[in-house]
């Protein structure tokens, strides 16, 4: 690849991997990326609209890093460069709120999503809160050392088909 790297030059799985690689450790950004990826709608749109920036100086495995250009979403929506249904737009707003701190009207957000979108939204909120890392300390009566038992996420990400 000559010149500046572009997300459009990568396949969708590589874009998702690059976004997650850059987000690792920040549960809110991870949740935003996973919300966009699991929706099945937004990553291709953001990729084709040039709203994902790529950096080739990635981590030790040599993979690229990527970031959604959150500040450019409103302009892209106004220009028609990206579009979606009401529910899809609400998921995009939720992702921008998680990753970039953009304000989200929770009443509007929850009133306009269908069941599958609600599942994705709840999984994103649970991930951002770190519920996938929560554990319970078990204190056995027999004097054996305490143990930590992983609880799993409050709401898990649905299996992609």
C-alpha positions as CSV (number, residue, x, y, z in Angstrom):
1,X,0.0,0.0,0.0
2,X,1.5,3.3,-1.1
3,X,0.6,6.5,0.7
4,X,-1.6,6.9,3.7
5,X,-3.4,3.7,4.8
6,X,-7.2,3.7,4.4
7,X,-9.8,1.6,6.0
8,X,-11.4,1.1,2.6
9,X,-8.3,-0.9,1.6
10,X,-8.9,-3.5,4.4
11,X,-11.5,-6.2,4.5
12,X,-14.2,-5.7,7.2
13,X,-12.8,-8.3,9.6
14,X,-9.4,-6.5,9.5
15,X,-11.1,-3.2,10.2
16,X,-13.0,-4.6,13.2
17,X,-9.7,-6.2,14.5
18,X,-7.9,-2.9,14.1
19,X,-10.6,-1.0,16.0
20,X,-10.6,-3.6,18.8
21,X,-6.8,-3.7,18.9
22,X,-6.8,0.1,19.6
23,X,-9.6,-0.1,22.1
24,X,-8.3,-3.0,24.3
25,X,-8.4,-2.1,27.9
26,X,-11.0,0.7,27.6
27,X,-14.2,-1.1,28.2
28,X,-16.4,1.8,26.9
29,X,-14.5,2.0,23.6
30,X,-14.5,-1.8,23.3
31,X,-18.2,-1.8,23.9
32,X,-18.7,0.9,21.2
33,X,-16.7,-1.0,18.6
34,X,-18.5,-4.3,19.5
35,X,-21.9,-2.5,19.2
36,X,-21.0,-1.2,15.8
37,X,-19.6,-4.6,14.6
38,X,-22.5,-6.7,16.0
39,X,-25.1,-4.4,14.5
40,X,-23.8,-5.6,11.1
41,X,-24.8,-2.2,9.6
42,X,-22.3,0.5,10.7
43,X,-18.8,-0.8,10.1
44,X,-19.3,-1.1,6.3
45,X,-20.9,2.3,6.2
46,X,-18.2,4.0,8.3
47,X,-15.5,2.3,6.3
48,X,-16.9,3.3,2.9
49,X,-17.5,6.9,4.1
50,X,-13.9,7.3,5.3
51,X,-14.9,7.7,8.9
52,X,-12.4,5.1,10.2
53,X,-8.7,6.2,10.5
54,X,-6.0,3.5,10.2
55,X,-2.5,3.6,11.7
56,X,0.0,0.9,10.6
57,X,2.3,1.3,13.6
58,X,0.3,-1.2,15.6
59,X,1.3,-3.5,18.4
60,X,3.7,-6.3,18.6
61,X,1.7,-8.6,16.2
62,X,2.2,-6.0,13.5
63,X,-1.5,-5.4,12.9
64,X,-2.9,-2.0,12.2
65,X,-4.8,0.1,14.7
66,X,-8.0,2.0,13.8
67,X,-10.3,4.6,15.3
68,X,-13.7,5.8,14.3
69,X,-13.8,9.5,13.6
70,X,-16.6,10.2,16.1
71,X,-16.5,14.0,15.7
72,X,-17.3,13.6,12.0
73,X,-20.4,11.5,12.4
74,X,-23.0,14.4,12.5
75,X,-21.6,16.0,9.3
76,X,-21.6,12.6,7.5
77,X,-25.2,12.0,8.6
78,X,-26.2,15.5,7.4
79,X,-24.5,15.0,4.0
80,X,-26.1,11.6,3.6
81,X,-22.7,9.9,3.5
82,X,-24.0,7.4,6.1
83,X,-27.6,6.5,6.9
84,X,-29.7,4.0,8.8
85,X,-33.1,3.3,10.2
86,X,-34.2,5.0,13.4
87,X,-33.0,2.0,15.5
88,X,-29.7,1.8,13.7
89,X,-29.1,5.6,14.2
90,X,-29.8,5.2,17.9
91,X,-27.2,2.4,18.2
92,X,-24.7,4.7,16.4
93,X,-25.5,7.5,18.9
94,X,-25.1,5.1,21.8
95,X,-21.7,4.0,20.4
96,X,-20.6,7.6,20.1
97,X,-21.7,8.2,23.6
98,X,-19.7,5.3,25.0
99,X,-16.6,5.9,23.0
100,X,-16.5,9.7,22.7
101,X,-18.7,11.0,25.5
102,X,-21.3,12.4,23.1
103,X,-24.6,13.1,24.9
104,X,-27.4,10.5,24.4
105,X,-31.0,11.0,25.3
106,X,-31.9,7.8,27.1
107,X,-35.6,8.2,26.7
108,X,-35.3,8.6,22.9
109,X,-32.7,5.8,22.8
110,X,-34.8,3.2,24.5
111,X,-38.1,4.2,22.9
112,X,-36.8,3.6,19.3
113,X,-35.0,0.3,19.3
114,X,-36.4,-3.2,18.5
115,X,-35.6,-6.3,20.5
116,X,-32.4,-7.3,18.7
117,X,-31.1,-3.7,18.9
118,X,-32.1,-3.5,22.6
119,X,-30.1,-6.7,23.2
120,X,-27.0,-5.2,21.5
121,X,-27.5,-2.0,23.5
122,X,-27.8,-3.8,26.8
123,X,-24.7,-6.0,26.0
124,X,-22.8,-2.8,25.2
125,X,-23.7,-1.2,28.5
126,X,-22.8,-4.4,30.4
127,X,-19.5,-4.6,28.6
128,X,-18.7,-0.9,29.2
129,X,-19.4,-1.5,32.9
130,X,-16.9,-4.4,32.9
131,X,-19.5,-7.0,33.8
132,X,-17.6,-9.6,31.7
133,X,-14.8,-9.2,34.3
134,X,-16.9,-9.4,37.5
135,X,-16.3,-12.2,39.9
136,X,-17.6,-13.4,43.2
137,X,-15.5,-14.4,46.1
138,X,-16.5,-17.7,47.5
139,X,-15.6,-18.5,51.1
140,X,-15.9,-22.2,51.7
141,X,-16.9,-23.5,55.1
142,X,-14.1,-26.1,55.1
143,X,-11.3,-23.6,55.7
144,X,-9.9,-23.8,52.2
145,X,-8.7,-20.5,50.7
146,X,-11.2,-18.2,49.2
147,X,-11.8,-18.6,45.5
148,X,-12.9,-16.2,42.8
149,X,-15.7,-17.4,40.6
150,X,-16.2,-15.6,37.3
151,X,-19.8,-14.4,36.9
152,X,-19.8,-13.7,33.2
153,X,-21.4,-10.7,31.6
154,X,-24.8,-9.5,32.8
155,X,-25.9,-9.5,29.1
156,X,-23.7,-11.3,26.6
157,X,-23.1,-10.3,23.0
158,X,-25.4,-12.3,20.7
159,X,-23.8,-15.0,18.6
160,X,-23.1,-13.7,15.1
161,X,-24.4,-15.8,12.2
